[in-house]
Amino acid sequence: MAIYTKRLELSVTHSILTQLENLGWCVDEKNPACNVFQQRPKTEAERRLLKGNFPDLMLYEKDTNRAIGVIESKRPGESLTKALDETQRKYAKPLQTPLIFAYNDTYVATRYLGNGRPLKIDGEDVRQFVDHYTALRFVHDGPEILSAPPQQQYSREQLITIFRKAADLLREAGLQAGLERFGAFSDILFLKLMDEVCELRLHAGLEAPLQNPLRWSHFQPMGKTERHSYLKDVVWKAMNQKYGTIFSEAIPIANPEILHDIVEELSKLNLTSADTDVKGDAFEYFLKNAYQGVSIKDLGEYFTPRNIVRTMVSMVNPRFGESIYDPFCGTGGFLIESFKYIRLRTKPDPAIDEQLKNKTVYGSELTTNARIAKMNMILAGDGHSNIIRQDSFENPVKGKYDIVLTNPPYSQKTRYGKLYPVDSSSGDAISILHCFDSLNDGGRAAILVKEDFLSEGGDIGKVRDYIQAGADDFSIVSLPRQLFVPYTPTKTSIVYFSKAGKRKTTYFYVVNRVGHTLTTRKKSIRQNDLPTMLDAFNAKNESKEIVSCVVNNELIAERGHSLWVYDYIEMVPDSPCKMDYLGNYIEESGEYVNPSESPDDEFSILGVSNTAGVFVNEIQLGADIRQRYKRVQVDELTYNPHRVNVGSIGLVTPECVGGRGGGIRQRNLCRV
C-alpha cells in the first residue's frame, strides 16, 4: 500500500511539472535558468531553516534565490485544506514564502501566507497553477489581483457602456432586429479579440492564428472609407474562407462612418488578458437585447457562473483521450474550461494538439449562441469543429461520450419525448435523459438541475428513477439560491453520476458560500464552501465543515427516490423557544385530482413561498398537465413540503385564486 501511495503522489508531481512547464516555468534543474526545484530548496541556508523537512516543489523568482511559492503534492482524494495547513507550517512560514499551493490531481488550492486568504483573480478563486508573471503580481500586490494591469482594466459597467454605444451604432446602421445586431457585433468583436490573441502568441514565441493583413492592428489605422472597403473585400472574404459558417457571409454594416465609430470604440479595449470571460459580458449584453419582446429568462439562457463551471470540471476530472459533450452548450463555457483543463496537463505535441482540437470537445446548441461558442473555442485555443447548431432533443445520442457537462435550459417544452425512454413534453425531464443516454458505459456526468428535479413526481420522477436505476457513484451538491442572479432566482443543484453499475449510497453536500456575494454586483468574499465540497467529494466522505451526509440506497427508495437533501438532513435552527413538529398540530387533507381528465378546463397551479405566500404560479389547460395534483380550497392552509423549513407556507385566499378552480402540486411547486 505504501508503494502504491508513493506512486500516486509521484504521478501527481509529474502532472504538476507538466503544468508548470506549460505555463513557462523552467523545471529542468540542469538548466541555469531553472526556477522550480523538487524535494529540496535551492540554497543551503534554506535547508537549515527547514530543519530536515523537504517540500515537494519550490518556486523561485527568475534569476534569483528568492523563494516565492511552495507546492504540496497529494494523492487523489486527499484533503487540500489540511495540505495547505501543513505546507504553511512546515515550509512557507520558515522560509517566508508568500504563495502556497496544494494539488491532488483534480484542482489547486491556494493560500497567501500574509493573511491566510486564498488567491483570487478578478474576484474568482485560483484553481490552477499560475505563470511566473502572475505569481510575482501576487507576491507584490497581495492575495487578490486583477487579470490585467490597472490601466487596462475595465469595470463591468465601463464595458457595458462601450457595448451599449456599439449597439446604438448598429441600430443606426439599420440593423433593427436584436439578432442582427448581435451577429454583427460578434463578428467585429471576434476580430478585435483575435488580434489580441495573435499579440499574446507572438510575444510567447508562437505562431499567430491570423496573418498580419487580417489583423485589427493592420486595418485599424486606415481611413474610414479605405477601412470599410478593405474589411468588405479582403478581411470578410478571408475570414469566411478560414472559418466558414462561424463568420457572417458579408460585412453587415454598409456605412463607413458607423463602422469607423464602432472600431474606434472597441479599439479602446484590451480584453483577452482577463481570466474571467470578459467577452461574455459583451455577448451577454447583446443576447439580453437580441430577442425583442422575449426575456432571456423565457429563453432559459442562463450564464453559468465561472466558479461553478470550474468546480464541475474538477468533479469529472477530464483526461486526455476522453470525449466531452455539452448538449446545451450556450456560449461554450463548459467546453472551454474542459479544453483548457486538459491542455494544461498535457505536453505540447502536434498529435496531442490535433486530438484536442478535433476529437475532444463536442457541443450542441439550439440558438445562435452556437456560433459564439465556436468563436470562444477558437479564442481559447480552437476545438470548435465539433460544435453544431441543432435541437439536441430532436437528436438523441447513444453511448458515445466519456463525459457530459451541461447546464440544460429550464422550463422548456419539447415535442421529441417519444425518442426517449420516458415520453414527456418536459424539457427538464428529456434533457437529463439525453445526457444519460449519450454516455458510454462508465462515463460520468455533472449536470446543473433545478431543485425541482430532485424530488418532483410525474415525468420528472420517472426520469429520476430511470437514472438512479442505471447509474453509480451518485452525488448531489445543493447550491445556494440567488446564484444565478440577475438572470433568475431559480434554486439549482449539481447532479453527478457515472453510468452503469449498482449504486449503494448517495452523497449529499450543501454549499452555502461560493467565494462571492449572491447579488447582482458580485463582490469577493473569503468564505467558499466549494473547495471543502471537492475535498469530501473526491474522498467519498462526509465533511464536518459543511452540511453533508451519505445515505443508503434503501432509505432513498423508501422515500420515493427523492434526491432532495433535506429529506435526509433535518436542519433545526437555534431558538430560545420550544420547537416542535408541525405535523403534531395539523392534519393533511384534500383529494388528489388528475387534471388531464378534464382536458378543456383551466387549472390554476398555485405556488407558495416564504415571501409571497400563496400565489398563482401558472394557469394551464388540463390537457397540458401531466402531474398529479391535490385540490385546495379558499381558507385552507397549504405549504410546500420541500420548502416548509424556510417558511414556505400560506393561506389560500380569494385574491390569490382569483375566482378560478385551483389545484396545488403535491411536491416542489413554488418558485421562490
C-alpha positions as CSV (number, residue, x, y, z in Angstrom):
1,M,0.0,0.0,0.0
2,A,2.8,2.4,0.9
3,I,4.5,1.8,-2.5
4,Y,1.1,2.3,-4.4
5,T,0.5,5.6,-2.4
6,K,4.0,6.8,-3.3
7,R,3.4,6.0,-7.0
8,L,0.2,8.0,-6.9
9,E,2.0,11.0,-5.4
10,L,4.8,10.8,-8.0
11,S,2.2,10.7,-10.7
12,V,0.6,13.9,-9.3
13,T,4.0,15.5,-9.0
14,H,4.7,14.7,-12.7
15,S,1.4,16.3,-13.6
16,I,2.4,19.4,-11.6
17,L,5.7,19.7,-13.5
18,T,3.9,19.3,-16.8
19,Q,1.5,22.1,-15.9
20,L,4.3,24.4,-14.7
21,E,6.3,23.8,-17.8
22,N,3.3,24.6,-20.0
23,L,3.0,27.9,-18.0
24,G,6.5,28.9,-18.8
25,W,8.4,27.8,-15.6
26,C,11.8,26.2,-16.1
27,V,11.7,22.8,-14.4
28,D,15.0,21.4,-15.6
29,E,17.4,21.6,-12.7
30,K,20.4,21.2,-15.0
31,N,19.4,24.4,-16.7
32,P,20.9,27.5,-15.0
33,A,17.5,29.3,-15.6
34,C,15.7,26.7,-13.5
35,N,13.2,28.2,-11.1
36,V,11.4,25.0,-10.0
37,F,13.1,22.7,-7.5
38,Q,11.9,19.3,-6.4
39,Q,12.2,17.7,-3.0
40,R,14.6,20.4,-1.9
41,P,15.1,24.1,-1.6
42,K,17.6,25.9,-3.8
43,T,20.1,27.1,-1.1
44,E,21.9,25.7,1.9
45,A,20.6,28.5,4.1
46,E,17.0,27.4,3.2
47,R,17.8,23.8,4.1
48,R,18.9,24.8,7.5
49,L,15.7,26.8,8.1
50,L,13.6,23.8,7.1
51,K,15.3,21.6,9.7
52,G,15.2,18.3,7.7
53,N,11.8,18.9,6.1
54,F,11.7,18.7,2.3
55,P,8.9,20.4,0.3
56,D,7.6,18.7,-2.8
57,L,8.3,21.7,-5.1
58,M,9.6,25.2,-4.6
59,L,9.1,28.1,-7.0
60,Y,11.7,30.9,-7.3
61,E,11.7,34.4,-8.8
62,K,13.5,34.2,-12.1
63,D,17.3,34.6,-11.9
64,T,17.3,34.9,-8.1
65,N,17.4,32.8,-5.0
66,R,14.2,34.3,-3.7
67,A,11.6,31.6,-3.0
68,I,8.1,32.9,-3.9
69,G,6.0,29.7,-3.8
70,V,5.8,26.2,-2.3
71,I,3.7,23.4,-3.8
72,E,2.5,20.3,-1.9
73,S,1.6,17.3,-4.0
74,K,-1.1,15.0,-2.6
75,R,-2.6,11.8,-4.0
76,P,-6.1,11.9,-5.4
77,G,-8.8,12.2,-2.8
78,E,-6.6,13.7,-0.1
79,S,-7.8,16.9,1.6
80,L,-6.2,20.1,0.3
81,T,-7.3,22.2,3.2
82,K,-5.1,20.0,5.5
83,A,-2.3,20.1,3.0
84,L,-2.3,23.9,2.9
85,D,-2.1,24.0,6.8
86,E,0.8,21.5,6.8
87,T,2.6,23.2,4.0
88,Q,2.3,26.6,5.6
89,R,3.6,25.4,8.9
90,K,6.5,23.2,7.7
91,Y,7.8,25.2,4.7
92,A,6.2,28.5,3.8
93,K,6.4,30.1,7.3
94,P,10.1,29.1,8.0
95,L,11.1,30.4,4.6
96,Q,8.6,33.3,4.5
97,T,7.4,32.0,1.1
98,P,4.3,34.1,0.2
99,L,2.5,31.8,-2.1
100,I,1.2,28.3,-1.0
101,F,-0.3,25.7,-3.4
102,A,-1.6,22.2,-2.9
103,Y,-2.7,19.8,-5.7
104,N,-4.3,16.4,-5.6
105,D,-4.7,15.7,-9.4
106,T,-8.0,17.4,-9.5
107,Y,-7.8,21.0,-8.6
108,V,-5.4,23.5,-7.0
109,A,-6.0,25.0,-3.6
110,T,-4.1,28.2,-2.7
111,R,-3.2,30.5,0.2
112,Y,-1.4,33.7,0.8
113,L,1.0,33.5,3.7
114,G,0.5,37.1,4.8
115,N,-3.2,36.8,5.8
116,G,-4.2,33.2,5.1
117,R,-6.6,34.1,2.3
118,P,-7.0,32.2,-1.0
119,L,-5.5,33.7,-4.1
120,K,-8.1,35.3,-6.4
121,I,-8.0,36.8,-9.9
122,D,-10.9,39.2,-10.7
123,G,-12.7,38.0,-7.5
124,E,-12.6,34.3,-8.5
125,D,-10.6,31.7,-6.6
126,V,-7.5,30.5,-8.4
127,R,-8.0,26.8,-9.2
128,Q,-4.9,26.2,-11.5
129,F,-1.2,27.0,-11.2
130,V,-0.2,30.4,-12.4
131,D,2.7,31.6,-14.6
132,H,5.8,33.4,-13.3
133,Y,4.5,36.9,-14.1
134,T,1.2,36.3,-12.3
135,A,3.0,34.7,-9.3
136,L,5.1,37.9,-9.0
137,R,2.0,40.1,-9.1
138,F,0.5,38.1,-6.2
139,V,3.8,38.5,-4.3
140,H,3.8,42.2,-4.8
141,D,0.1,43.1,-4.7
142,G,-1.3,40.5,-2.2
143,P,-3.9,37.7,-2.5
144,E,-6.3,39.4,-4.8
145,I,-5.3,40.8,-8.2
146,L,-6.9,41.9,-11.4
147,S,-6.2,39.9,-14.5
148,A,-4.9,42.9,-16.4
149,P,-2.8,45.9,-15.2
150,P,-5.0,48.7,-13.8
151,Q,-4.6,50.9,-16.9
152,Q,-6.1,48.0,-19.0
153,Q,-8.8,47.1,-16.5
154,Y,-12.4,47.9,-17.1
155,S,-15.2,47.6,-14.8
156,R,-18.2,45.7,-16.0
157,E,-20.1,48.9,-16.1
158,Q,-17.5,50.5,-18.4
159,L,-17.6,47.6,-20.7
160,I,-21.4,47.6,-20.9
161,T,-21.3,51.3,-21.7
162,I,-19.0,50.7,-24.6
163,F,-21.1,47.7,-25.8
164,R,-24.2,49.8,-25.5
165,K,-22.7,52.5,-27.7
166,A,-21.9,49.8,-30.2
167,A,-25.5,48.6,-30.1
168,D,-26.8,52.1,-30.7
169,L,-24.4,52.5,-33.6
170,L,-25.5,49.2,-35.1
171,R,-29.2,50.3,-34.8
172,E,-28.3,53.5,-36.6
173,A,-26.7,51.4,-39.3
174,G,-30.1,49.9,-40.0
175,L,-29.8,46.7,-38.0
176,Q,-33.1,46.9,-36.2
177,A,-33.6,43.3,-35.1
178,G,-31.7,42.4,-32.0
179,L,-30.3,39.2,-33.5
180,E,-28.9,41.2,-36.5
181,R,-27.1,43.5,-34.2
182,F,-25.9,40.6,-32.1
183,G,-24.5,38.8,-35.1
184,A,-22.8,41.9,-36.5
185,F,-21.2,42.7,-33.1
186,S,-20.0,39.2,-32.7
187,D,-18.0,39.3,-35.9
188,I,-16.4,42.6,-35.1
189,L,-15.6,41.8,-31.5
190,F,-14.1,38.5,-32.7
191,L,-11.7,40.3,-35.0
192,K,-10.6,42.5,-32.1
193,L,-10.1,39.6,-29.7
194,M,-8.3,37.6,-32.3
195,D,-5.8,40.4,-32.7
196,E,-5.1,40.3,-29.0
197,V,-4.7,36.6,-29.1
198,C,-2.2,37.0,-32.0
199,E,-0.2,39.5,-30.0
200,L,0.0,37.2,-27.0
201,R,1.1,34.2,-29.0
202,L,3.7,36.2,-30.9
203,H,5.0,37.5,-27.5
204,A,5.3,33.9,-26.3
205,G,7.3,32.9,-29.5
206,L,4.4,31.0,-31.0
207,E,2.7,31.3,-34.4
208,A,-0.2,33.8,-34.7
209,P,-3.6,32.3,-35.7
210,L,-4.2,35.1,-38.2
211,Q,-1.9,36.5,-40.9
212,N,-1.0,40.2,-40.3
213,P,-3.1,41.6,-43.2
214,L,-6.2,40.2,-41.4
215,R,-5.5,41.6,-38.0
216,W,-7.2,44.5,-36.3
217,S,-3.9,46.3,-35.8
218,H,-3.4,46.3,-39.6
219,F,-6.7,47.8,-40.6
220,Q,-7.5,50.0,-37.6
221,P,-5.2,52.9,-38.6
222,M,-6.8,53.1,-42.1
223,G,-9.2,55.9,-43.1
224,K,-12.9,55.4,-42.8
225,T,-13.6,54.6,-46.5
226,E,-10.4,52.7,-47.1
227,R,-11.0,50.5,-44.0
228,H,-14.6,49.7,-44.9
229,S,-13.6,48.6,-48.4
230,Y,-10.7,46.6,-47.0
231,L,-12.9,44.8,-44.5
232,K,-15.5,44.1,-47.1
233,D,-13.2,42.9,-49.9
234,V,-10.3,41.4,-48.1
235,V,-10.9,40.6,-44.4
236,W,-14.5,39.3,-44.7
237,K,-13.7,37.0,-47.6
238,A,-10.6,35.6,-46.0
239,M,-12.4,35.0,-42.6
240,N,-15.2,33.2,-44.4
241,Q,-12.7,31.0,-46.2
242,K,-10.8,30.3,-43.0
243,Y,-13.8,29.8,-40.6
244,G,-16.8,29.1,-42.8
245,T,-20.1,29.5,-41.1
246,I,-18.6,30.9,-38.0
247,F,-18.3,34.3,-39.7
248,S,-21.2,36.1,-41.4
249,E,-21.1,35.9,-45.2
250,A,-20.9,39.6,-45.9
251,I,-20.0,42.7,-43.8
252,P,-23.3,43.7,-42.2
253,I,-22.5,47.5,-41.9
254,A,-22.8,49.4,-45.1
255,N,-22.0,52.8,-43.6
256,P,-18.2,53.5,-43.4
257,E,-18.8,56.3,-40.8
258,I,-20.7,54.0,-38.4
259,L,-18.1,51.1,-38.9
260,H,-15.4,53.6,-38.1
261,D,-17.1,54.7,-34.8
262,I,-17.6,51.0,-33.7
263,V,-13.9,50.2,-34.5
264,E,-12.8,53.2,-32.5
265,E,-14.9,52.3,-29.5
266,L,-13.6,48.7,-29.4
267,S,-10.0,49.8,-30.0
268,K,-10.1,51.2,-26.5
269,L,-10.3,47.8,-25.0
270,N,-7.8,45.1,-24.1
271,L,-9.8,42.0,-23.2
272,T,-8.0,38.7,-23.7
273,S,-5.8,39.1,-20.6
274,A,-8.8,38.7,-18.4
275,D,-9.1,35.3,-16.8
276,T,-12.8,35.7,-16.4
277,D,-14.8,35.5,-19.6
278,V,-14.9,39.3,-20.2
279,K,-16.1,38.8,-23.7
280,G,-19.0,37.0,-22.2
281,D,-20.1,40.4,-20.8
282,A,-20.2,41.7,-24.4
283,F,-22.1,38.7,-25.8
284,E,-24.4,38.7,-22.7
285,Y,-25.4,42.3,-23.2
286,F,-26.3,41.8,-26.8
287,L,-28.0,38.5,-26.1
288,K,-30.3,40.1,-23.4
289,N,-31.3,42.7,-26.0
290,A,-31.4,40.4,-29.0
291,Y,-34.9,39.0,-28.6
292,Q,-37.4,41.8,-28.8
293,G,-40.4,41.1,-26.6
294,V,-38.9,37.9,-25.2
295,S,-37.0,37.9,-22.0
296,I,-33.7,36.0,-21.6
297,K,-35.5,34.2,-18.7
298,D,-38.2,32.9,-21.1
299,L,-35.4,31.5,-23.3
300,G,-33.8,29.6,-20.5
301,E,-30.5,31.3,-21.4
302,Y,-28.6,31.4,-18.1
303,F,-24.9,32.1,-18.0
304,T,-23.3,29.6,-15.6
305,P,-21.0,31.3,-13.0
306,R,-17.4,30.6,-13.9
307,N,-16.6,29.2,-10.4
308,I,-19.4,26.7,-10.7
309,V,-18.2,25.7,-14.2
310,R,-14.7,25.1,-12.9
311,T,-16.0,23.1,-9.9
312,M,-18.0,20.8,-12.2
313,V,-15.0,20.3,-14.5
314,S,-12.9,19.4,-11.4
315,M,-15.6,16.9,-10.4
316,V,-15.5,15.0,-13.7
317,N,-11.7,15.4,-13.9
318,P,-11.3,15.0,-17.7
319,R,-8.3,13.3,-19.1
320,F,-6.5,13.5,-22.4
321,G,-8.1,11.0,-24.8
322,E,-11.6,11.3,-23.3
323,S,-14.5,12.9,-25.2
324,I,-16.5,15.7,-23.5
325,Y,-20.1,16.6,-24.6
326,D,-22.3,19.6,-23.7
327,P,-25.7,19.1,-25.5
328,F,-26.8,22.6,-24.4
329,C,-23.5,24.4,-24.7
330,G,-24.7,28.1,-24.9
331,T,-21.6,30.2,-25.5
332,G,-19.3,27.2,-24.6
333,G,-18.3,27.8,-21.0
334,F,-18.1,24.1,-20.0
335,L,-16.2,23.1,-23.2
336,I,-13.7,26.0,-22.9
337,E,-12.9,25.1,-19.3
338,S,-12.6,21.4,-20.1
339,F,-10.4,22.1,-23.1
340,K,-8.1,24.4,-21.0
341,Y,-8.1,21.9,-18.1
342,I,-6.8,19.1,-20.3
343,R,-4.4,21.2,-22.4
344,L,-2.6,22.5,-19.3
345,R,-2.0,18.9,-18.2
346,T,-0.5,17.6,-21.5
347,K,2.8,18.2,-23.0
348,P,2.8,20.1,-26.3
349,D,2.9,17.8,-29.2
350,P,1.3,18.0,-32.8
351,A,-0.6,14.7,-32.4
352,I,-1.9,15.7,-29.0
353,D,-2.9,19.2,-30.3
354,E,-4.7,17.5,-33.2
355,Q,-6.7,15.3,-30.9
356,L,-7.5,18.1,-28.5
357,K,-8.8,20.3,-31.4
358,N,-10.8,17.6,-33.3
359,K,-11.6,14.7,-31.0
360,T,-12.1,16.0,-27.5
361,V,-14.9,18.6,-27.1
362,Y,-18.4,18.3,-28.7
363,G,-21.2,20.7,-28.3
364,S,-24.8,21.3,-29.5
365,E,-26.8,24.4,-29.2
366,L,-30.3,25.4,-30.5
367,T,-29.7,29.2,-30.6
368,T,-27.3,31.4,-32.5
369,N,-25.1,31.0,-29.5
370,A,-23.6,28.0,-31.3
371,R,-21.7,30.5,-33.5
372,I,-20.5,32.3,-30.4
373,A,-19.4,29.0,-28.8
374,K,-17.3,28.3,-31.9
375,M,-15.7,31.8,-31.6
376,N,-15.0,31.3,-27.9
377,M,-13.3,27.9,-28.6
378,I,-11.1,29.5,-31.3
379,L,-10.1,32.2,-28.9
380,A,-9.3,29.6,-26.2
381,G,-7.1,27.6,-28.5
382,D,-9.5,26.0,-31.0
383,G,-11.6,22.8,-30.8
384,H,-14.6,24.5,-32.5
385,S,-15.2,22.0,-35.3
386,N,-17.5,19.7,-33.3
387,I,-19.9,22.4,-32.1
388,I,-23.1,22.3,-34.2
389,R,-26.3,24.2,-34.1
390,Q,-29.3,21.9,-33.7
391,D,-32.1,20.9,-31.3
392,S,-30.4,18.3,-29.1
393,F,-33.9,17.0,-28.0
394,E,-34.5,16.0,-31.7
395,N,-31.1,14.3,-32.0
396,P,-30.7,11.6,-29.3
397,V,-27.1,10.3,-28.8
398,K,-26.5,6.7,-27.6
399,G,-23.4,5.7,-25.7
400,K,-20.9,8.0,-27.5
401,Y,-19.1,10.2,-24.9
402,D,-17.0,9.7,-21.8
403,I,-18.1,12.9,-20.0
404,V,-21.2,15.1,-20.1
405,L,-21.1,18.6,-18.6
406,T,-24.0,20.9,-19.0
407,N,-26.5,23.4,-17.7
408,P,-29.7,22.5,-19.6
409,P,-32.4,25.0,-20.4
410,Y,-35.0,25.2,-17.7
411,S,-38.8,25.0,-18.1
412,Q,-38.8,24.3,-21.8
413,K,-41.2,22.2,-23.8
414,T,-40.2,19.6,-26.4
415,R,-42.1,17.5,-29.0
416,Y,-39.4,14.9,-29.1
417,G,-40.1,13.0,-25.9
418,K,-41.2,9.9,-27.9
419,L,-37.5,9.4,-28.9
420,Y,-36.5,8.7,-25.3
421,P,-37.2,6.0,-22.6
422,V,-39.7,8.3,-20.9
423,D,-42.1,10.0,-23.3
424,S,-42.6,13.5,-22.0
425,S,-43.0,17.1,-23.2
426,S,-41.0,18.4,-20.3
427,G,-37.6,19.7,-21.4
428,D,-36.4,19.4,-17.8
429,A,-37.0,15.6,-18.0
430,I,-35.8,15.0,-21.5
431,S,-32.6,17.0,-21.1
432,I,-31.4,14.6,-18.3
433,L,-32.4,11.5,-20.4
434,H,-30.5,12.9,-23.3
435,C,-27.4,13.4,-21.1
436,F,-27.6,9.9,-19.6
437,D,-28.1,8.1,-22.9
438,S,-25.2,9.9,-24.6
439,L,-22.7,8.5,-22.0
440,N,-20.9,5.3,-22.7
441,D,-20.7,2.6,-20.0
442,G,-18.5,4.0,-17.2
443,G,-18.9,7.6,-18.5
444,R,-19.6,10.3,-15.9
445,A,-21.7,13.4,-15.9
446,A,-22.1,16.6,-13.9
447,I,-25.3,18.4,-14.6
448,L,-26.9,21.6,-13.2
449,V,-30.6,20.9,-12.5
450,K,-33.5,22.9,-11.0
451,E,-34.1,21.8,-7.4
452,D,-37.5,20.5,-8.5
453,F,-35.7,17.7,-10.4
454,L,-34.6,16.2,-7.1
455,S,-38.0,15.4,-5.7
456,E,-40.8,16.1,-8.1
457,G,-43.1,13.4,-9.2
458,G,-44.7,12.8,-12.7
459,D,-42.4,12.6,-15.7
460,I,-39.5,14.1,-13.7
461,G,-39.9,11.4,-11.1
462,K,-39.9,8.7,-13.8
463,V,-36.7,10.1,-15.2
464,R,-35.0,10.4,-11.8
465,D,-35.9,6.7,-11.1
466,Y,-34.5,5.7,-14.6
467,I,-31.2,7.5,-13.9
468,Q,-30.8,6.1,-10.4
469,A,-31.5,2.5,-11.6
470,G,-28.8,2.7,-14.3
471,A,-26.1,4.8,-12.6
472,D,-23.5,4.6,-9.8
473,D,-21.3,6.9,-7.8
474,F,-24.2,9.4,-7.2
475,S,-23.5,12.8,-5.6
476,I,-25.8,15.8,-5.1
477,V,-24.4,19.2,-4.5
478,S,-27.1,21.7,-3.3
479,L,-26.1,25.2,-4.5
480,P,-27.3,28.5,-2.9
481,R,-30.4,30.3,-4.0
482,Q,-29.7,33.6,-5.9
483,L,-26.6,32.0,-7.5
484,F,-28.0,32.9,-11.0
485,V,-29.0,36.5,-10.1
486,P,-29.6,38.6,-12.2
487,Y,-31.0,36.1,-14.7
488,T,-33.2,34.0,-12.4
489,P,-33.7,33.2,-8.7
490,T,-34.1,29.5,-9.6
491,K,-32.5,27.2,-7.0
492,T,-30.2,24.7,-8.5
493,S,-28.1,21.6,-7.6
494,I,-25.3,19.7,-9.3
495,V,-26.1,16.1,-10.0
496,Y,-23.0,13.9,-10.5
497,F,-23.1,10.2,-11.5
498,S,-21.4,7.6,-13.6
499,K,-23.3,5.4,-16.0
500,A,-23.7,1.6,-15.3
501,G,-23.0,-0.1,-12.0
502,K,-25.2,-0.6,-9.0
503,R,-25.2,2.3,-6.6
504,K,-25.4,1.5,-2.9
505,T,-25.1,5.0,-1.4
506,T,-25.6,8.7,-2.4
507,Y,-23.5,11.5,-1.2
508,F,-25.1,14.9,-0.4
509,Y,-23.3,18.2,0.1
510,V,-24.8,21.6,0.8
511,V,-22.8,24.6,-0.5
512,N,-23.9,27.9,1.0
513,R,-21.0,30.2,0.1
514,V,-19.2,30.4,-3.2
515,G,-16.5,33.0,-2.8
516,H,-18.6,36.0,-3.8
517,T,-21.8,37.7,-2.7
518,L,-25.1,36.4,-4.2
519,T,-26.1,39.7,-5.6
520,T,-26.2,41.4,-9.0
521,R,-22.9,43.1,-8.4
522,K,-20.9,40.2,-7.1
523,K,-18.2,41.1,-4.5
524,S,-15.4,38.8,-3.5
525,I,-15.7,37.3,0.0
526,R,-13.3,35.0,1.8
527,Q,-15.8,32.2,2.6
528,N,-16.1,29.5,-0.1
529,D,-17.6,26.0,0.5
530,L,-16.7,24.7,-3.0
531,P,-13.1,23.6,-2.1
532,T,-14.4,21.8,1.0
533,M,-17.0,20.1,-1.0
534,L,-14.5,19.0,-3.6
535,D,-12.3,17.5,-0.9
536,A,-15.2,15.5,0.5
537,F,-16.4,14.6,-3.0
538,N,-13.1,13.2,-4.1
539,A,-12.6,11.3,-0.8
540,K,-16.2,10.0,-1.0
541,N,-16.7,11.1,2.6
542,E,-18.9,13.4,4.6
543,S,-17.5,16.8,5.7
544,K,-17.6,18.3,9.1
545,E,-17.2,21.8,7.7
546,I,-20.3,21.8,5.5
547,V,-23.7,20.2,5.7
548,S,-23.3,16.7,4.2
549,C,-24.4,13.1,4.6
550,V,-24.1,9.7,3.0
551,V,-27.4,7.9,2.5
552,N,-28.1,4.3,1.9
553,N,-30.0,3.5,-1.3
554,E,-32.6,1.5,0.6
555,L,-33.6,4.7,2.5
556,I,-33.8,6.7,-0.7
557,A,-36.1,4.0,-2.2
558,E,-38.3,4.2,0.9
559,R,-38.7,7.9,0.4
560,G,-39.8,7.7,-3.2
561,H,-36.3,8.0,-4.7
562,S,-36.1,11.7,-3.6
563,L,-32.7,13.2,-4.0
564,W,-33.6,16.4,-2.1
565,V,-31.0,16.6,0.7
566,Y,-33.4,17.9,3.4
567,D,-35.4,14.6,3.1
568,Y,-32.4,13.1,4.9
569,I,-30.9,16.0,6.9
570,E,-33.0,17.8,9.5
571,M,-31.9,21.4,10.0
572,V,-33.2,22.7,13.3
573,P,-32.4,26.4,14.0
574,D,-31.1,27.6,17.3
575,S,-34.0,29.2,19.2
576,P,-34.8,30.0,22.8
577,C,-38.4,28.9,22.1
578,K,-39.7,25.4,22.4
579,M,-39.5,23.7,19.0
580,D,-42.0,21.0,17.8
581,Y,-43.0,19.3,14.6
582,L,-45.8,21.0,12.6
583,G,-47.3,17.5,11.9
584,N,-48.1,17.2,15.6
585,Y,-50.7,20.0,15.3
586,I,-52.1,19.9,11.8
587,E,-53.6,17.1,9.7
588,E,-53.1,16.7,6.0
589,S,-56.3,16.6,4.0
590,G,-57.6,17.2,0.4
591,E,-58.1,15.0,-2.6
592,Y,-55.7,14.3,-5.4
593,V,-57.0,15.1,-8.9
594,N,-55.8,14.3,-12.4
595,P,-56.3,17.5,-14.5
596,S,-55.8,15.6,-17.7
597,E,-59.2,14.0,-17.2
598,S,-60.7,17.5,-17.9
599,P,-58.6,18.5,-20.9
600,D,-60.5,21.6,-21.8
601,D,-60.7,23.1,-18.3
602,E,-58.3,25.7,-17.0
603,F,-56.4,25.0,-13.7
604,S,-54.6,27.5,-11.5
605,I,-51.4,25.9,-10.4
606,L,-50.6,27.5,-7.1
607,G,-47.2,28.3,-5.7
608,V,-46.2,29.1,-2.1
609,S,-43.1,31.0,-0.9
610,N,-41.7,32.4,2.3
611,T,-42.1,35.9,0.9
612,A,-45.2,35.9,-1.3
613,G,-47.4,33.3,0.5
614,V,-49.7,31.5,-1.9
615,F,-49.9,32.8,-5.4
616,V,-51.0,31.6,-8.9
617,N,-47.8,30.3,-10.4
618,E,-49.3,29.5,-13.8
619,I,-52.6,28.6,-15.5
620,Q,-52.8,25.6,-17.8
621,L,-55.3,23.5,-19.6
622,G,-55.9,20.1,-18.2
623,A,-54.7,18.5,-21.4
624,D,-51.2,20.1,-20.9
625,I,-50.8,18.9,-17.3
626,R,-49.1,15.5,-16.6
627,Q,-48.6,15.8,-12.9
628,R,-50.8,14.6,-10.1
629,Y,-52.3,17.5,-8.1
630,K,-54.0,18.0,-4.8
631,R,-57.0,20.3,-4.9
632,V,-57.1,23.1,-2.3
633,Q,-59.9,25.5,-1.3
634,V,-60.1,29.1,-0.1
635,D,-59.2,29.4,3.6
636,E,-57.1,26.3,3.6
637,L,-53.6,26.3,4.9
638,T,-51.1,24.9,2.3
639,Y,-47.3,24.5,2.2
640,N,-44.5,23.3,0.1
641,P,-43.2,20.1,1.8
642,H,-39.7,20.8,0.5
643,R,-39.5,24.4,1.5
644,V,-41.5,24.5,4.7
645,N,-38.2,24.6,6.7
646,V,-37.7,28.2,5.4
647,G,-41.4,29.3,5.9
648,S,-42.9,28.4,2.5
649,I,-46.4,28.2,4.0
650,G,-49.6,30.3,3.4
651,L,-53.3,30.7,3.4
652,V,-55.3,30.2,0.2
653,T,-57.3,33.5,-0.2
654,P,-59.9,34.5,-2.8
655,E,-57.5,37.1,-4.1
656,C,-54.7,34.6,-4.8
657,V,-57.0,32.2,-6.6
658,G,-58.8,35.0,-8.5
659,G,-62.1,33.0,-8.6
660,R,-60.6,30.1,-10.7
661,G,-60.7,26.5,-9.8
662,G,-57.3,25.6,-8.2
663,G,-55.1,22.7,-7.6
664,I,-51.8,22.6,-5.9
665,R,-49.0,20.2,-6.9
666,Q,-48.1,17.7,-4.3
667,R,-44.3,18.4,-4.2
668,N,-42.0,21.3,-5.1
669,L,-44.4,23.7,-6.6
670,C,-43.2,27.0,-5.5
671,R,-40.5,29.1,-7.3
672,V,-39.0,31.3,-4.7
